[in-house]
Amino acid sequence: MGRYDTTSPRLALRWLQERTRHIADQLDAAYAQPGLHWLTDEAEHERALAYMTAGTGYQLTLYDENTRYVLVAYPTGLPS
């Protein structure tokens, strides 16, 4: 669990990457695989940036047998 406030889509993506890495490190190998793949998927990172830049949220879900981890980045407003 955690929260990170930023007005920068790029910093939001960096937060998603860090949290994904932390979660994947704690999962068994089979359950970590989707997160590890996402970490190296540059095209998906660009898509996430495009969504957030356009004002749309982006969601990534990881899970194991008992727990679902939902990472969400969405715009909260314009910088002051």
N, CA, C and O atoms as CSV, one atom per row, in Angstrom:
chain,resi,resn,atom,element,x,y,z
A,1,MET,N,N,0.840,-1.162,0.000
A,1,MET,CA,C,0.000,0.000,0.000
A,1,MET,C,C,0.891,1.233,0.000
A,1,MET,O,O,2.023,1.215,0.484
A,2,GLY,N,N,0.355,2.275,-0.545
A,2,GLY,CA,C,1.092,3.513,-0.565
A,2,GLY,C,C,0.418,4.533,-1.434
A,2,GLY,O,O,-0.532,4.242,-2.162
A,3,ARG,N,N,0.925,5.725,-1.341
A,3,ARG,CA,C,0.384,6.811,-2.128
A,3,ARG,C,C,1.529,7.756,-2.468
A,3,ARG,O,O,2.434,7.984,-1.665
A,4,TYR,N,N,1.462,8.291,-3.669
A,4,TYR,CA,C,2.475,9.233,-4.123
A,4,TYR,C,C,1.780,10.290,-4.957
A,4,TYR,O,O,1.186,9.973,-5.987
A,5,ASP,N,N,1.845,11.538,-4.528
A,5,ASP,CA,C,1.204,12.629,-5.250
A,5,ASP,C,C,2.228,13.346,-6.120
A,5,ASP,O,O,3.302,13.723,-5.651
A,6,THR,N,N,1.887,13.528,-7.381
A,6,THR,CA,C,2.727,14.276,-8.312
A,6,THR,C,C,1.843,14.830,-9.424
A,6,THR,O,O,0.764,14.302,-9.691
A,7,THR,N,N,2.297,15.869,-10.054
A,7,THR,CA,C,1.569,16.403,-11.209
A,7,THR,C,C,2.247,15.987,-12.505
A,7,THR,O,O,1.832,16.408,-13.585
A,8,SER,N,N,3.282,15.166,-12.406
A,8,SER,CA,C,4.048,14.733,-13.575
A,8,SER,C,C,3.707,13.288,-13.944
A,8,SER,O,O,3.914,12.387,-13.131
A,9,PRO,N,N,3.188,13.049,-15.150
A,9,PRO,CA,C,2.941,11.672,-15.586
A,9,PRO,C,C,4.211,10.816,-15.563
A,9,PRO,O,O,4.150,9.630,-15.240
A,10,ARG,N,N,5.344,11.399,-15.897
A,10,ARG,CA,C,6.593,10.641,-15.907
A,10,ARG,C,C,6.980,10.182,-14.495
A,10,ARG,O,O,7.441,9.056,-14.309
A,11,LEU,N,N,6.789,11.062,-13.503
A,11,LEU,CA,C,7.075,10.673,-12.119
A,11,LEU,C,C,6.061,9.649,-11.620
A,11,LEU,O,O,6.408,8.769,-10.833
A,12,ALA,N,N,4.821,9.756,-12.067
A,12,ALA,CA,C,3.812,8.758,-11.715
A,12,ALA,C,C,4.200,7.391,-12.288
A,12,ALA,O,O,4.056,6.371,-11.613
A,13,LEU,N,N,4.686,7.370,-13.516
A,13,LEU,CA,C,5.138,6.119,-14.125
A,13,LEU,C,C,6.310,5.547,-13.339
A,13,LEU,O,O,6.368,4.340,-13.104
A,14,ARG,N,N,7.232,6.392,-12.936
A,14,ARG,CA,C,8.381,5.922,-12.144
A,14,ARG,C,C,7.902,5.288,-10.840
A,14,ARG,O,O,8.432,4.261,-10.416
A,15,TRP,N,N,6.894,5.902,-10.199
A,15,TRP,CA,C,6.328,5.331,-8.976
A,15,TRP,C,C,5.719,3.958,-9.266
A,15,TRP,O,O,5.934,3.007,-8.515
A,16,LEU,N,N,4.951,3.859,-10.370
A,16,LEU,CA,C,4.372,2.565,-10.736
A,16,LEU,C,C,5.457,1.511,-10.939
A,16,LEU,O,O,5.293,0.366,-10.518
A,17,GLN,N,N,6.551,1.882,-11.572
A,17,GLN,CA,C,7.650,0.943,-11.800
A,17,GLN,C,C,8.278,0.499,-10.481
A,17,GLN,O,O,8.542,-0.687,-10.284
A,18,GLU,N,N,8.516,1.442,-9.587
A,18,GLU,CA,C,9.118,1.095,-8.289
A,18,GLU,C,C,8.210,0.179,-7.480
A,18,GLU,O,O,8.671,-0.815,-6.917
A,19,ARG,N,N,6.928,0.507,-7.419
A,19,ARG,CA,C,5.993,-0.329,-6.662
A,19,ARG,C,C,5.852,-1.708,-7.300
A,19,ARG,O,O,5.783,-2.713,-6.593
A,20,THR,N,N,5.808,-1.763,-8.629
A,20,THR,CA,C,5.723,-3.048,-9.314
A,20,THR,C,C,6.936,-3.904,-8.997
A,20,THR,O,O,6.806,-5.100,-8.735
A,21,ARG,N,N,8.120,-3.295,-9.021
A,21,ARG,CA,C,9.350,-4.018,-8.695
A,21,ARG,C,C,9.292,-4.552,-7.260
A,21,ARG,O,O,9.647,-5.707,-7.023
A,22,HIS,N,N,8.852,-3.736,-6.305
A,22,HIS,CA,C,8.765,-4.176,-4.905
A,22,HIS,C,C,7.794,-5.342,-4.751
A,22,HIS,O,O,8.087,-6.316,-4.057
A,23,ILE,N,N,6.654,-5.240,-5.391
A,23,ILE,CA,C,5.659,-6.308,-5.287
A,23,ILE,C,C,6.155,-7.579,-5.954
A,23,ILE,O,O,6.042,-8.660,-5.378
A,24,ALA,N,N,6.705,-7.468,-7.163
A,24,ALA,CA,C,7.194,-8.644,-7.892
A,24,ALA,C,C,8.294,-9.356,-7.108
A,24,ALA,O,O,8.385,-10.583,-7.137
A,25,ASP,N,N,9.130,-8.586,-6.405
A,25,ASP,CA,C,10.206,-9.187,-5.600
A,25,ASP,C,C,9.659,-10.052,-4.475
A,25,ASP,O,O,10.352,-10.949,-3.996
A,26,GLN,N,N,8.435,-9.800,-4.048
A,26,GLN,CA,C,7.854,-10.532,-2.927
A,26,GLN,C,C,6.977,-11.714,-3.358
A,26,GLN,O,O,6.587,-12.535,-2.528
A,27,LEU,N,N,6.673,-11.795,-4.641
A,27,LEU,CA,C,5.807,-12.862,-5.138
A,27,LEU,C,C,6.615,-14.080,-5.562
A,27,LEU,O,O,7.797,-13.968,-5.888
A,28,ASP,N,N,5.976,-15.235,-5.556
A,28,ASP,CA,C,6.595,-16.429,-6.125
A,28,ASP,C,C,6.818,-16.189,-7.610
A,28,ASP,O,O,6.121,-15.380,-8.223
A,29,ALA,N,N,7.773,-16.879,-8.182
A,29,ALA,CA,C,8.211,-16.639,-9.560
A,29,ALA,C,C,7.058,-16.623,-10.568
A,29,ALA,O,O,7.000,-15.731,-11.414
A,30,ALA,N,N,6.154,-17.578,-10.493
A,30,ALA,CA,C,5.060,-17.646,-11.471
A,30,ALA,C,C,4.157,-16.418,-11.379
A,30,ALA,O,O,3.704,-15.909,-12.404
A,31,TYR,N,N,3.893,-15.945,-10.186
A,31,TYR,CA,C,3.024,-14.782,-10.007
A,31,TYR,C,C,3.763,-13.473,-10.283
A,31,TYR,O,O,3.139,-12.473,-10.637
A,32,ALA,N,N,5.069,-13.475,-10.127
A,32,ALA,CA,C,5.877,-12.273,-10.386
A,32,ALA,C,C,6.046,-12.021,-11.879
A,32,ALA,O,O,6.289,-10.885,-12.286
A,33,GLN,N,N,5.923,-13.051,-12.694
A,33,GLN,CA,C,6.206,-12.947,-14.134
A,33,GLN,C,C,5.480,-11.806,-14.842
A,33,GLN,O,O,6.135,-11.074,-15.584
A,34,PRO,N,N,4.170,-11.601,-14.666
A,34,PRO,CA,C,3.512,-10.484,-15.353
A,34,PRO,C,C,4.088,-9.122,-14.959
A,34,PRO,O,O,4.242,-8.245,-15.809
A,35,GLY,N,N,4.404,-8.944,-13.689
A,35,GLY,CA,C,4.993,-7.690,-13.244
A,35,GLY,C,C,6.386,-7.489,-13.807
A,35,GLY,O,O,6.738,-6.380,-14.211
A,36,LEU,N,N,7.179,-8.541,-13.839
A,36,LEU,CA,C,8.531,-8.447,-14.396
A,36,LEU,C,C,8.476,-8.145,-15.891
A,36,LEU,O,O,9.296,-7.389,-16.413
A,37,HIS,N,N,7.512,-8.736,-16.563
A,37,HIS,CA,C,7.341,-8.439,-17.989
A,37,HIS,C,C,6.942,-6.971,-18.177
A,37,HIS,O,O,7.483,-6.288,-19.047
A,38,TRP,N,N,6.007,-6.492,-17.370
A,38,TRP,CA,C,5.561,-5.107,-17.476
A,38,TRP,C,C,6.732,-4.148,-17.273
A,38,TRP,O,O,6.809,-3.114,-17.937
A,39,LEU,N,N,7.634,-4.481,-16.368
A,39,LEU,CA,C,8.787,-3.608,-16.090
A,39,LEU,C,C,9.688,-3.410,-17.303
A,39,LEU,O,O,10.382,-2.397,-17.392
A,40,THR,N,N,9.690,-4.346,-18.228
A,40,THR,CA,C,10.551,-4.242,-19.414
A,40,THR,C,C,9.782,-3.880,-20.681
A,40,THR,O,O,10.364,-3.820,-21.764
A,41,ASP,N,N,8.492,-3.641,-20.555
A,41,ASP,CA,C,7.638,-3.373,-21.712
A,41,ASP,C,C,7.579,-1.870,-22.001
A,41,ASP,O,O,6.687,-1.171,-21.519
A,42,GLU,N,N,8.528,-1.388,-22.782
A,42,GLU,CA,C,8.626,0.046,-23.096
A,42,GLU,C,C,7.376,0.565,-23.811
A,42,GLU,O,O,6.945,1.691,-23.562
A,43,ALA,N,N,6.804,-0.229,-24.677
A,43,ALA,CA,C,5.596,0.204,-25.396
A,43,ALA,C,C,4.444,0.432,-24.411
A,43,ALA,O,O,3.676,1.383,-24.558
A,44,GLU,N,N,4.330,-0.433,-23.421
A,44,GLU,CA,C,3.276,-0.261,-22.420
A,44,GLU,C,C,3.549,0.959,-21.538
A,44,GLU,O,O,2.617,1.645,-21.118
A,45,HIS,N,N,4.808,1.225,-21.262
A,45,HIS,CA,C,5.154,2.434,-20.492
A,45,HIS,C,C,4.755,3.685,-21.270
A,45,HIS,O,O,4.226,4.633,-20.689
A,46,GLU,N,N,5.000,3.692,-22.560
A,46,GLU,CA,C,4.608,4.835,-23.393
A,46,GLU,C,C,3.088,4.989,-23.425
A,46,GLU,O,O,2.569,6.105,-23.416
A,47,ARG,N,N,2.390,3.875,-23.463
A,47,ARG,CA,C,0.930,3.907,-23.444
A,47,ARG,C,C,0.430,4.480,-22.121
A,47,ARG,O,O,-0.493,5.294,-22.104
A,48,ALA,N,N,1.037,4.057,-21.017
A,48,ALA,CA,C,0.656,4.580,-19.699
A,48,ALA,C,C,0.898,6.085,-19.641
A,48,ALA,O,O,0.056,6.831,-19.141
A,49,LEU,N,N,2.044,6.532,-20.152
A,49,LEU,CA,C,2.344,7.970,-20.178
A,49,LEU,C,C,1.323,8.730,-21.022
A,49,LEU,O,O,0.871,9.809,-20.641
A,50,ALA,N,N,0.971,8.168,-22.148
A,50,ALA,CA,C,-0.008,8.822,-23.025
A,50,ALA,C,C,-1.361,8.944,-22.324
A,50,ALA,O,O,-2.008,9.989,-22.405
A,51,TYR,N,N,-1.793,7.880,-21.637
A,51,TYR,CA,C,-3.051,7.937,-20.894
A,51,TYR,C,C,-3.014,9.035,-19.847
A,51,TYR,O,O,-3.916,9.868,-19.768
A,52,MET,N,N,-1.953,9.026,-19.043
A,52,MET,CA,C,-1.874,9.988,-17.947
A,52,MET,C,C,-1.732,11.418,-18.461
A,52,MET,O,O,-2.303,12.342,-17.881
A,53,THR,N,N,-0.986,11.607,-19.530
A,53,THR,CA,C,-0.826,12.938,-20.112
A,53,THR,C,C,-2.153,13.455,-20.649
A,53,THR,O,O,-2.424,14.655,-20.594
A,54,ALA,N,N,-2.980,12.552,-21.168
A,54,ALA,CA,C,-4.284,12.931,-21.714
A,54,ALA,C,C,-5.343,13.109,-20.627
A,54,ALA,O,O,-6.473,13.503,-20.914
A,55,GLY,N,N,-4.972,12.815,-19.373
A,55,GLY,CA,C,-5.924,12.992,-18.281
A,55,GLY,C,C,-6.706,11.750,-17.919
A,55,GLY,O,O,-7.683,11.826,-17.175
A,56,THR,N,N,-6.288,10.601,-18.438
A,56,THR,CA,C,-6.942,9.327,-18.162
A,56,THR,C,C,-6.089,8.539,-17.176
A,56,THR,O,O,-4.861,8.600,-17.229
A,57,GLY,N,N,-6.721,7.812,-16.291
A,57,GLY,CA,C,-5.991,6.989,-15.338
A,57,GLY,C,C,-5.392,5.758,-15.998
A,57,GLY,O,O,-5.770,5.377,-17.106
A,58,TYR,N,N,-4.449,5.143,-15.290
A,58,TYR,CA,C,-3.808,3.912,-15.761
A,58,TYR,C,C,-3.782,2.942,-14.585
A,58,TYR,O,O,-3.484,3.336,-13.458
A,59,GLN,N,N,-4.092,1.681,-14.844
A,59,GLN,CA,C,-4.149,0.674,-13.793
A,59,GLN,C,C,-3.340,-0.554,-14.169
A,59,GLN,O,O,-3.362,-1.004,-15.315
A,60,LEU,N,N,-2.628,-1.088,-13.194
A,60,LEU,CA,C,-1.886,-2.338,-13.351
A,60,LEU,C,C,-2.270,-3.229,-12.176
A,60,LEU,O,O,-2.213,-2.798,-11.024
A,61,THR,N,N,-2.658,-4.465,-12.461
A,61,THR,CA,C,-3.069,-5.389,-11.407
A,61,THR,C,C,-2.132,-6.598,-11.393
A,61,THR,O,O,-1.893,-7.228,-12.424
A,62,LEU,N,N,-1.612,-6.904,-10.217
A,62,LEU,CA,C,-0.804,-8.099,-9.986
A,62,LEU,C,C,-1.507,-8.908,-8.905
A,62,LEU,O,O,-2.250,-8.355,-8.095
A,63,TYR,N,N,-1.275,-10.205,-8.894
A,63,TYR,CA,C,-1.949,-11.019,-7.885
A,63,TYR,C,C,-1.166,-12.292,-7.610
A,63,TYR,O,O,-0.307,-12.707,-8.388
A,64,ASP,N,N,-1.497,-12.895,-6.472
A,64,ASP,CA,C,-1.037,-14.243,-6.179
A,64,ASP,C,C,-2.273,-15.036,-5.732
A,64,ASP,O,O,-3.400,-14.625,-6.006
A,65,GLU,N,N,-2.074,-16.142,-5.063
A,65,GLU,CA,C,-3.221,-16.987,-4.706
A,65,GLU,C,C,-4.236,-16.275,-3.817
A,65,GLU,O,O,-5.437,-16.524,-3.928
A,66,ASN,N,N,-3.768,-15.399,-2.942
A,66,ASN,CA,C,-4.649,-14.825,-1.931
A,66,ASN,C,C,-4.827,-13.316,-1.991
A,66,ASN,O,O,-5.703,-12.768,-1.322
A,67,THR,N,N,-4.010,-12.646,-2.778
A,67,THR,CA,C,-3.998,-11.189,-2.728
A,67,THR,C,C,-3.978,-10.591,-4.121
A,67,THR,O,O,-3.342,-11.120,-5.032
A,68,ARG,N,N,-4.677,-9.493,-4.270
A,68,ARG,CA,C,-4.668,-8.731,-5.519
A,68,ARG,C,C,-4.062,-7.365,-5.222
A,68,ARG,O,O,-4.492,-6.687,-4.289
A,69,TYR,N,N,-3.069,-6.957,-6.008
A,69,TYR,CA,C,-2.414,-5.665,-5.875
A,69,TYR,C,C,-2.838,-4.813,-7.070
A,69,TYR,O,O,-2.541,-5.155,-8.214
A,70,VAL,N,N,-3.516,-3.729,-6.811
A,70,VAL,CA,C,-3.993,-2.858,-7.876
A,70,VAL,C,C,-3.249,-1.532,-7.750
A,70,VAL,O,O,-3.421,-0.794,-6.780
A,71,LEU,N,N,-2.423,-1.248,-8.749
A,71,LEU,CA,C,-1.663,0.010,-8.789
A,71,LEU,C,C,-2.366,0.934,-9.759
A,71,LEU,O,O,-2.605,0.573,-10.911
A,72,VAL,N,N,-2.697,2.124,-9.294
A,72,VAL,CA,C,-3.463,3.061,-10.097
A,72,VAL,C,C,-2.783,4.423,-10.093
A,72,VAL,O,O,-2.366,4.920,-9.047
A,73,ALA,N,N,-2.679,5.011,-11.260
A,73,ALA,CA,C,-2.187,6.392,-11.392
A,73,ALA,C,C,-3.249,7.155,-12.156
A,73,ALA,O,O,-3.699,6.716,-13.215
A,74,TYR,N,N,-3.646,8.290,-11.622
A,74,TYR,CA,C,-4.661,9.104,-12.286
A,74,TYR,C,C,-4.404,10.573,-11.986
A,74,TYR,O,O,-3.827,10.914,-10.954
A,75,PRO,N,N,-4.834,11.431,-12.890
A,75,PRO,CA,C,-4.606,12.873,-12.698
A,75,PRO,C,C,-5.501,13.414,-11.579
A,75,PRO,O,O,-6.668,13.041,-11.457
A,76,THR,N,N,-4.927,14.293,-10.778
A,76,THR,CA,C,-5.705,14.920,-9.708
A,76,THR,C,C,-5.901,16.396,-9.939
A,76,THR,O,O,-6.610,17.053,-9.177
A,77,GLY,N,N,-5.288,16.930,-10.971
A,77,GLY,CA,C,-5.438,18.357,-11.250
A,77,GLY,C,C,-4.198,18.889,-11.948
A,77,GLY,O,O,-3.226,18.163,-12.157
A,78,LEU,N,N,-4.243,20.128,-12.296
A,78,LEU,CA,C,-3.129,20.776,-12.983
A,78,LEU,C,C,-2.155,21.352,-11.981
A,78,LEU,O,O,-2.556,21.725,-10.878
A,79,PRO,N,N,-0.867,21.436,-12.342
A,79,PRO,CA,C,0.094,22.051,-11.431
A,79,PRO,C,C,-0.262,23.518,-11.197
A,79,PRO,O,O,-0.814,24.177,-12.078
A,80,SER,N,N,0.054,24.019,-10.016
A,80,SER,CA,C,-0.249,25.415,-9.666
A,80,SER,C,C,0.708,26.369,-10.325
A,80,SER,O,O,0.597,27.581,-10.139
